[in-house]
Amino acid sequence: MRSIGEMARDSGLGVSALRFYDRAGVLGPAWVDPASGYRWYAPEQLDEARLLARLRRVGMPLADIRLVLAGWSGEDADLVRGLLQAHLRRLEQGLAEARSEFSTIRELLDHRENPMTASPLTGTVHLSLPAPALAAALDAVRFAAGRDPELPMLGGVLFDIEGDALRVVATDRYRLAVARTDADGHGGSREQVVVPAPLVDAMRALLSGDESARFAVEGDRVTLEAGERQASGQRLAHDFPDYRRLVQLPPGRRVVVEVPALREALVNGPVRVAEDREPGRSARDISVLTTVDDKTVLVCGDGAPDEDTGTGTGNGDRDTGTGGLGYHVGVDRGFLLEALAAGDRDRLVLEFGPAPTAPLAIRRADDEGAFSLLMPVRLDD
């Protein structure tokens, strides 16, 4: 007999997913301990669980999965093949419809100005900035820069210059970071320049002192001078997505957290393993978070709220919200640890949106201009 944890590990289904399928009457345990309530699975159920995991990955509805499992256990091959073929036809039809919609969208893009294509590299910018402030701003966003070669406009840091402020922004679609610093010398209209990540790193290496730094843009050339040292190179020939639309979030539940305690809870707490979409990584660890009475962030296990085992972290200060146990939100653990490090504070504010599908915001309590957003990871039922 396998415990529910062993069954989850060997089948590819999460513990919470196994509980859900038990309640839904799809795959129940062979025996439930009447004293402890622990679920135990028979050896022959492992093949059914693995089959269930595969069917869910291809999006088969639960009603059909029930019939497939019934046919599988009853050795009704004709029923199983018929259900698989019907679902495959639905997938192929959906793919054909999706291709048609994408074709239409591309045609629309061909007839209007596309913000994601190359734009003329014109304009002149000259800025003076405090080197420590610029270094802190770059440190706050560099971790979020993209690495996907198919999206070169995300492979750098946006320098957004407007009035007496410079905002630096980076995103790889799954996370976004913004930081702000004061700047002198630009009296013109708003200018946006995307600096490639290697050049950003070279610029950051110059910012070791307290002197002023000089940032300049001349056509397609970008230059940073600090003291007698200089880093220069070509800007990216692409426009950056409109990040201001991405950061317009509805108000959420804010919790002030002690960063060392949260970091320890994330490193030592429970995780789920999920297939990764990021280039160069085959899998990623997912941490499941919830809030308790708007005072504590809990790193959860796979169970329901009353079964969770995890670590709480918070300073007890009450902020906005409704109180009680919050919903569960999944985030990439590595991404969250990087965001906490980039926040560069012993205390940060975690802001949970109104639903588990909303981004998780990591903010500095003393600097509203510096924050990062993490897109949530869908938690399987």
Secondary structure as a PSIPRED ss2 file (coil, helix, strand):
# PSIPRED VFORMAT (PSIPRED V4.0)

   1 M C   1.000  0.000  0.000
   2 R E   0.000  0.000  1.000
   3 S E   0.000  0.000  1.000
   4 I H   0.000  1.000  0.000
   5 G H   0.000  1.000  0.000
   6 E H   0.000  1.000  0.000
   7 M H   0.000  1.000  0.000
   8 A H   0.000  1.000  0.000
   9 R H   0.000  1.000  0.000
  10 D H   0.000  1.000  0.000
  11 S H   0.000  1.000  0.000
  12 G C   1.000  0.000  0.000
  13 L C   1.000  0.000  0.000
  14 G C   1.000  0.000  0.000
  15 V H   0.000  1.000  0.000
  16 S H   0.000  1.000  0.000
  17 A H   0.000  1.000  0.000
  18 L H   0.000  1.000  0.000
  19 R H   0.000  1.000  0.000
  20 F H   0.000  1.000  0.000
  21 Y H   0.000  1.000  0.000
  22 D H   0.000  1.000  0.000
  23 R H   0.000  1.000  0.000
  24 A C   1.000  0.000  0.000
  25 G C   1.000  0.000  0.000
  26 V C   1.000  0.000  0.000
  27 L C   1.000  0.000  0.000
  28 G C   1.000  0.000  0.000
  29 P C   1.000  0.000  0.000
  30 A C   1.000  0.000  0.000
  31 W E   0.000  0.000  1.000
  32 V E   0.000  0.000  1.000
  33 D C   1.000  0.000  0.000
  34 P C   1.000  0.000  0.000
  35 A C   1.000  0.000  0.000
  36 S C   1.000  0.000  0.000
  37 G C   1.000  0.000  0.000
  38 Y C   1.000  0.000  0.000
  39 R E   0.000  0.000  1.000
  40 W E   0.000  0.000  1.000
  41 Y E   0.000  0.000  1.000
  42 A C   1.000  0.000  0.000
  43 P C   1.000  0.000  0.000
  44 E C   1.000  0.000  0.000
  45 Q H   0.000  1.000  0.000
  46 L H   0.000  1.000  0.000
  47 D H   0.000  1.000  0.000
  48 E H   0.000  1.000  0.000
  49 A H   0.000  1.000  0.000
  50 R H   0.000  1.000  0.000
  51 L H   0.000  1.000  0.000
  52 L H   0.000  1.000  0.000
  53 A H   0.000  1.000  0.000
  54 R H   0.000  1.000  0.000
  55 L H   0.000  1.000  0.000
  56 R H   0.000  1.000  0.000
  57 R H   0.000  1.000  0.000
  58 V C   1.000  0.000  0.000
  59 G C   1.000  0.000  0.000
  60 M C   1.000  0.000  0.000
  61 P C   1.000  0.000  0.000
  62 L H   0.000  1.000  0.000
  63 A H   0.000  1.000  0.000
  64 D H   0.000  1.000  0.000
  65 I H   0.000  1.000  0.000
  66 R H   0.000  1.000  0.000
  67 L H   0.000  1.000  0.000
  68 V H   0.000  1.000  0.000
  69 L H   0.000  1.000  0.000
  70 A H   0.000  1.000  0.000
  71 G H   0.000  1.000  0.000
  72 W H   0.000  1.000  0.000
  73 S H   0.000  1.000  0.000
  74 G C   1.000  0.000  0.000
  75 E C   1.000  0.000  0.000
  76 D C   1.000  0.000  0.000
  77 A H   0.000  1.000  0.000
  78 D H   0.000  1.000  0.000
  79 L H   0.000  1.000  0.000
  80 V H   0.000  1.000  0.000
  81 R H   0.000  1.000  0.000
  82 G H   0.000  1.000  0.000
  83 L H   0.000  1.000  0.000
  84 L H   0.000  1.000  0.000
  85 Q H   0.000  1.000  0.000
  86 A H   0.000  1.000  0.000
  87 H H   0.000  1.000  0.000
  88 L H   0.000  1.000  0.000
  89 R H   0.000  1.000  0.000
  90 R H   0.000  1.000  0.000
  91 L H   0.000  1.000  0.000
  92 E H   0.000  1.000  0.000
  93 Q H   0.000  1.000  0.000
  94 G H   0.000  1.000  0.000
  95 L H   0.000  1.000  0.000
  96 A H   0.000  1.000  0.000
  97 E H   0.000  1.000  0.000
  98 A H   0.000  1.000  0.000
  99 R H   0.000  1.000  0.000
 100 S H   0.000  1.000  0.000
 101 E H   0.000  1.000  0.000
 102 F H   0.000  1.000  0.000
 103 S H   0.000  1.000  0.000
 104 T H   0.000  1.000  0.000
 105 I H   0.000  1.000  0.000
 106 R H   0.000  1.000  0.000
 107 E H   0.000  1.000  0.000
 108 L H   0.000  1.000  0.000
 109 L H   0.000  1.000  0.000
 110 D H   0.000  1.000  0.000
 111 H C   1.000  0.000  0.000
 112 R C   1.000  0.000  0.000
 113 E C   1.000  0.000  0.000
 114 N C   1.000  0.000  0.000
 115 P C   1.000  0.000  0.000
 116 M C   1.000  0.000  0.000
 117 T C   1.000  0.000  0.000
 118 A C   1.000  0.000  0.000
 119 S C   1.000  0.000  0.000
 120 P C   1.000  0.000  0.000
 121 L C   1.000  0.000  0.000
 122 T C   1.000  0.000  0.000
 123 G C   1.000  0.000  0.000
 124 T E   0.000  0.000  1.000
 125 V E   0.000  0.000  1.000
 126 H E   0.000  0.000  1.000
 127 L E   0.000  0.000  1.000
 128 S E   0.000  0.000  1.000
 129 L E   0.000  0.000  1.000
 130 P E   0.000  0.000  1.000
 131 A H   0.000  1.000  0.000
 132 P H   0.000  1.000  0.000
 133 A H   0.000  1.000  0.000
 134 L H   0.000  1.000  0.000
 135 A H   0.000  1.000  0.000
 136 A H   0.000  1.000  0.000
 137 A H   0.000  1.000  0.000
 138 L H   0.000  1.000  0.000
 139 D H   0.000  1.000  0.000
 140 A H   0.000  1.000  0.000
 141 V H   0.000  1.000  0.000
 142 R H   0.000  1.000  0.000
 143 F H   0.000  1.000  0.000
 144 A H   0.000  1.000  0.000
 145 A C   1.000  0.000  0.000
 146 G C   1.000  0.000  0.000
 147 R C   1.000  0.000  0.000
 148 D C   1.000  0.000  0.000
 149 P C   1.000  0.000  0.000
 150 E C   1.000  0.000  0.000
 151 L C   1.000  0.000  0.000
 152 P H   0.000  1.000  0.000
 153 M H   0.000  1.000  0.000
 154 L H   0.000  1.000  0.000
 155 G C   1.000  0.000  0.000
 156 G E   0.000  0.000  1.000
 157 V E   0.000  0.000  1.000
 158 L E   0.000  0.000  1.000
 159 F E   0.000  0.000  1.000
 160 D E   0.000  0.000  1.000
 161 I E   0.000  0.000  1.000
 162 E E   0.000  0.000  1.000
 163 G C   1.000  0.000  0.000
 164 D C   1.000  0.000  0.000
 165 A E   0.000  0.000  1.000
 166 L E   0.000  0.000  1.000
 167 R E   0.000  0.000  1.000
 168 V E   0.000  0.000  1.000
 169 V E   0.000  0.000  1.000
 170 A E   0.000  0.000  1.000
 171 T E   0.000  0.000  1.000
 172 D C   1.000  0.000  0.000
 173 R C   1.000  0.000  0.000
 174 Y C   1.000  0.000  0.000
 175 R E   0.000  0.000  1.000
 176 L E   0.000  0.000  1.000
 177 A E   0.000  0.000  1.000
 178 V E   0.000  0.000  1.000
 179 A E   0.000  0.000  1.000
 180 R E   0.000  0.000  1.000
 181 T E   0.000  0.000  1.000
 182 D E   0.000  0.000  1.000
 183 A C   1.000  0.000  0.000
 184 D E   0.000  0.000  1.000
 185 G C   1.000  0.000  0.000
 186 H C   1.000  0.000  0.000
 187 G C   1.000  0.000  0.000
 188 G C   1.000  0.000  0.000
 189 S C   1.000  0.000  0.000
 190 R C   1.000  0.000  0.000
 191 E E   0.000  0.000  1.000
 192 Q E   0.000  0.000  1.000
 193 V E   0.000  0.000  1.000
 194 V E   0.000  0.000  1.000
 195 V E   0.000  0.000  1.000
 196 P E   0.000  0.000  1.000
 197 A H   0.000  1.000  0.000
 198 P H   0.000  1.000  0.000
 199 L H   0.000  1.000  0.000
 200 V H   0.000  1.000  0.000
 201 D H   0.000  1.000  0.000
 202 A H   0.000  1.000  0.000
 203 M H   0.000  1.000  0.000
 204 R H   0.000  1.000  0.000
 205 A H   0.000  1.000  0.000
 206 L H   0.000  1.000  0.000
 207 L C   1.000  0.000  0.000
 208 S C   1.000  0.000  0.000
 209 G C   1.000  0.000  0.000
 210 D C   1.000  0.000  0.000
 211 E C   1.000  0.000  0.000
 212 S E   0.000  0.000  1.000
 213 A E   0.000  0.000  1.000
 214 R E   0.000  0.000  1.000
 215 F E   0.000  0.000  1.000
 216 A E   0.000  0.000  1.000
 217 V E   0.000  0.000  1.000
 218 E E   0.000  0.000  1.000
 219 G C   1.000  0.000  0.000
 220 D C   1.000  0.000  0.000
 221 R E   0.000  0.000  1.000
 222 V E   0.000  0.000  1.000
 223 T E   0.000  0.000  1.000
 224 L E   0.000  0.000  1.000
 225 E E   0.000  0.000  1.000
 226 A E   0.000  0.000  1.000
 227 G C   1.000  0.000  0.000
 228 E C   1.000  0.000  0.000
 229 R E   0.000  0.000  1.000
 230 Q E   0.000  0.000  1.000
 231 A E   0.000  0.000  1.000
 232 S E   0.000  0.000  1.000
 233 G E   0.000  0.000  1.000
 234 Q E   0.000  0.000  1.000
 235 R C   1.000  0.000  0.000
 236 L C   1.000  0.000  0.000
 237 A C   1.000  0.000  0.000
 238 H C   1.000  0.000  0.000
 239 D C   1.000  0.000  0.000
 240 F C   1.000  0.000  0.000
 241 P C   1.000  0.000  0.000
 242 D C   1.000  0.000  0.000
 243 Y H   0.000  1.000  0.000
 244 R H   0.000  1.000  0.000
 245 R H   0.000  1.000  0.000
 246 L H   0.000  1.000  0.000
 247 V C   1.000  0.000  0.000
 248 Q C   1.000  0.000  0.000
 249 L C   1.000  0.000  0.000
 250 P C   1.000  0.000  0.000
 251 P C   1.000  0.000  0.000
 252 G C   1.000  0.000  0.000
 253 R E   0.000  0.000  1.000
 254 R E   0.000  0.000  1.000
 255 V E   0.000  0.000  1.000
 256 V E   0.000  0.000  1.000
 257 V E   0.000  0.000  1.000
 258 E E   0.000  0.000  1.000
 259 V H   0.000  1.000  0.000
 260 P H   0.000  1.000  0.000
 261 A H   0.000  1.000  0.000
 262 L H   0.000  1.000  0.000
 263 R H   0.000  1.000  0.000
 264 E H   0.000  1.000  0.000
 265 A H   0.000  1.000  0.000
 266 L H   0.000  1.000  0.000
 267 V H   0.000  1.000  0.000
 268 N H   0.000  1.000  0.000
 269 G C   1.000  0.000  0.000
 270 P C   1.000  0.000  0.000
 271 V C   1.000  0.000  0.000
 272 R E   0.000  0.000  1.000
 273 V E   0.000  0.000  1.000
 274 A E   0.000  0.000  1.000
 275 E E   0.000  0.000  1.000
 276 D C   1.000  0.000  0.000
 277 R C   1.000  0.000  0.000
 278 E C   1.000  0.000  0.000
 279 P C   1.000  0.000  0.000
 280 G C   1.000  0.000  0.000
 281 R C   1.000  0.000  0.000
 282 S C   1.000  0.000  0.000
 283 A E   0.000  0.000  1.000
 284 R E   0.000  0.000  1.000
 285 D E   0.000  0.000  1.000
 286 I E   0.000  0.000  1.000
 287 S E   0.000  0.000  1.000
 288 V E   0.000  0.000  1.000
 289 L E   0.000  0.000  1.000
 290 T E   0.000  0.000  1.000
 291 T E   0.000  0.000  1.000
 292 V E   0.000  0.000  1.000
 293 D C   1.000  0.000  0.000
 294 D C   1.000  0.000  0.000
 295 K C   1.000  0.000  0.000
 296 T E   0.000  0.000  1.000
 297 V E   0.000  0.000  1.000
 298 L E   0.000  0.000  1.000
 299 V E   0.000  0.000  1.000
 300 C E   0.000  0.000  1.000
 301 G C   1.000  0.000  0.000
 302 D C   1.000  0.000  0.000
 303 G C   1.000  0.000  0.000
 304 A C   1.000  0.000  0.000
 305 P H   0.000  1.000  0.000
 306 D H   0.000  1.000  0.000
 307 E H   0.000  1.000  0.000
 308 D C   1.000  0.000  0.000
 309 T C   1.000  0.000  0.000
 310 G C   1.000  0.000  0.000
 311 T E   0.000  0.000  1.000
 312 G E   0.000  0.000  1.000
 313 T E   0.000  0.000  1.000
 314 G C   1.000  0.000  0.000
 315 N C   1.000  0.000  0.000
 316 G C   1.000  0.000  0.000
 317 D C   1.000  0.000  0.000
 318 R C   1.000  0.000  0.000
 319 D C   1.000  0.000  0.000
 320 T C   1.000  0.000  0.000
 321 G C   1.000  0.000  0.000
 322 T C   1.000  0.000  0.000
 323 G C   1.000  0.000  0.000
 324 G C   1.000  0.000  0.000
 325 L E   0.000  0.000  1.000
 326 G C   1.000  0.000  0.000
 327 Y C   1.000  0.000  0.000
 328 H C   1.000  0.000  0.000
 329 V E   0.000  0.000  1.000
 330 G E   0.000  0.000  1.000
 331 V E   0.000  0.000  1.000
 332 D E   0.000  0.000  1.000
 333 R H   0.000  1.000  0.000
 334 G H   0.000  1.000  0.000
 335 F H   0.000  1.000  0.000
 336 L H   0.000  1.000  0.000
 337 L H   0.000  1.000  0.000
 338 E H   0.000  1.000  0.000
 339 A H   0.000  1.000  0.000
 340 L H   0.000  1.000  0.000
 341 A H   0.000  1.000  0.000
 342 A H   0.000  1.000  0.000
 343 G H   0.000  1.000  0.000
 344 D C   1.000  0.000  0.000
 345 R C   1.000  0.000  0.000
 346 D C   1.000  0.000  0.000
 347 R E   0.000  0.000  1.000
 348 L E   0.000  0.000  1.000
 349 V E   0.000  0.000  1.000
 350 L E   0.000  0.000  1.000
 351 E E   0.000  0.000  1.000
 352 F E   0.000  0.000  1.000
 353 G C   1.000  0.000  0.000
 354 P C   1.000  0.000  0.000
 355 A C   1.000  0.000  0.000
 356 P C   1.000  0.000  0.000
 357 T C   1.000  0.000  0.000
 358 A C   1.000  0.000  0.000
 359 P C   1.000  0.000  0.000
 360 L E   0.000  0.000  1.000
 361 A E   0.000  0.000  1.000
 362 I E   0.000  0.000  1.000
 363 R E   0.000  0.000  1.000
 364 R E   0.000  0.000  1.000
 365 A C   1.000  0.000  0.000
 366 D C   1.000  0.000  0.000
 367 D E   0.000  0.000  1.000
 368 E E   0.000  0.000  1.000
 369 G E   0.000  0.000  1.000
 370 A E   0.000  0.000  1.000
 371 F E   0.000  0.000  1.000
 372 S E   0.000  0.000  1.000
 373 L E   0.000  0.000  1.000
 374 L E   0.000  0.000  1.000
 375 M C   1.000  0.000  0.000
 376 P C   1.000  0.000  0.000
 377 V E   0.000  0.000  1.000
 378 R C   1.000  0.000  0.000
 379 L C   1.000  0.000  0.000
 380 D C   1.000  0.000  0.000
 381 D C   1.000  0.000  0.000
